[in-house]
Amino acid sequence: MTDNRKTPIEIDKDEFKAIGHQLIDAIADFIDRIDEKPVTTGESPKQIQNLLSRRSLPKNGSSVSALLSKTTDLLLNHSLLNGHPKFLGYITSSAAPIGALADLLAASVNPNVGAQILSPMATEIEKQTVKWLAEFIGVSPNYGGLLVSGGNVANFTAFLAARTAKAPKNVKEDGISGAPSKLVVYCSKTTHTWVEKAAILFGLGSKSIRWIQTDEANKIDNGILVKTIQNDLEKGHQPIMVIGTAGDVSTGVVDDLKTMASVCKTYDLWFHIDGAYGIPAAVIPELKNLFEGIKEADSIALDPHKWLYSPLEAGCTLVKNPKHLLDTYSTHPDYYNFSTPAEDLVQNYYEYGLQNSRGFRALKVWLTLQQVGRSGYVEMISQDIELSKFFFKQARIHPELEAITQNLSITTLRYIPVGFAKDSENKETYLNELNKALLNQLQEGGEVFLSNAIVNEKCCLRGCIVNFRTSKKDIEEIVEIIVREGRKMHIKLQTQRIE
Ligand SMILES: *Cc1c(COP(=O)(O)O)cnc(C)c1O
């Protein structure tokens, strides 16, 4: 070995600067002109595959400069742009530009936020981020928790803490199968699919989920919830947790969390809130009532990569008494020389969740929270909601659109052809077919990206505005695009029928 080892992976300082500057220039232009691009290029998977060529793993390395300029082109010109002002699909936000810089910085220092000794500054930043997120939504800053990959894992992390807390004490040694009675959990039928995954993965089984009916406002029916719990108790089952949703994924409805919290108190159940989408709206003073009860939650899942506009991935689990996370996740193998002093000065995040080695997700969230401040978030989230209401209103007054629901920043609507006989036979079947075809057409067209929702068996178009780039003009244009494409699709379907 020579004294000066030269490896194919190191980049020398001047080259790093030159290539880095080029990359940053390309990204700055991309962000600046994102509204001039189509939301999607409409390229087929085949066309995309062809851009990569089918060669196998290269034997020899290549120049960093060539690699990065080619890859910049691949990604900037052949991606779906959820940072586009007319992207209103699913619940994926435009990403805060500071997040891109944060990820670059985080990857450069590369702290392993699994153990404090490996990430002294990053651990403190993550702690502060968690505390600020608790303050942000208005629960006690004494909630503890950690950053995770997203809403699913945030919910899983809490689900397992609830299981440890409420299942028989020997569950860690004997497993779920050793429990004398069946463990059951409760949630509304609108709850996101994570709960099924959790029940399957963590040993309860999908039949342990009690899907509670919703009321006319689409909130969990708390009367039925109580009856179901009583019924399970009579049968000798063991209820462990109730899951409330703060902003359901289809239509944005927030459950009556206050009543749910008191039900949990009565029956000594863990109260978890899935706030992956909606809970950041609790920052808005006028919406305080809607979120009453969140302070009672034993755990809360939220998703900075949704309505806090963080780049993917960033989810967060908050737990009222963080000791439950330690009870669930802490182990002390003899190959770790990580102290756990009694005072909570040292926090080793591997003891708080599923991951061992952990990246520095908190940095982008921490920086954005400071760049924007509470008041900046109040402004952006309020505007998203105002725009959603505007979208709903435009749909309501348009003769060819039917406004269906509007909650938080989600609007659902559908296209109804002018002069369409309201009492015609198979009306609903045809409207469902028409609106499904219309949605596909809109998604492929690349002018706007909406997603779908089924509301009372009606296939709807759905716009969710977690997008600080969307403006009133975008909404007006989106309405025009929907109507224009709706008319075309109706004619196309009618012609097909006649042929
Ligand atoms: C998005 C969402 C999830 C899942 O979050 P991911 O970040 O996609 O894993 C769970 N629950 C609700 C209510 C959501 O909106």
The ligand as a Gaussian input file, in Angstrom:
#p B3LYP/6-31G(d) Opt

LIG

0 1
 C      -50.642000       9.437000       3.686000
 C      -51.320000       8.838000       4.823000
 C      -50.788000       7.714000       5.455000
 C      -49.558000       7.015000       4.937000
 O      -48.447000       7.873000       4.969000
 P      -47.148000       7.583000       4.078000
 O      -46.300000       8.773000       4.350000
 O      -47.631000       7.495000       2.663000
 O      -46.560000       6.316000       4.552000
 C      -51.441000       7.237000       6.559000
 N      -52.559000       7.822000       7.018000
 C      -53.098000       8.910000       6.438000
 C      -54.336000       9.535000       7.008000
 C      -52.493000       9.464000       5.322000
 O      -53.010000      10.552000       4.746000

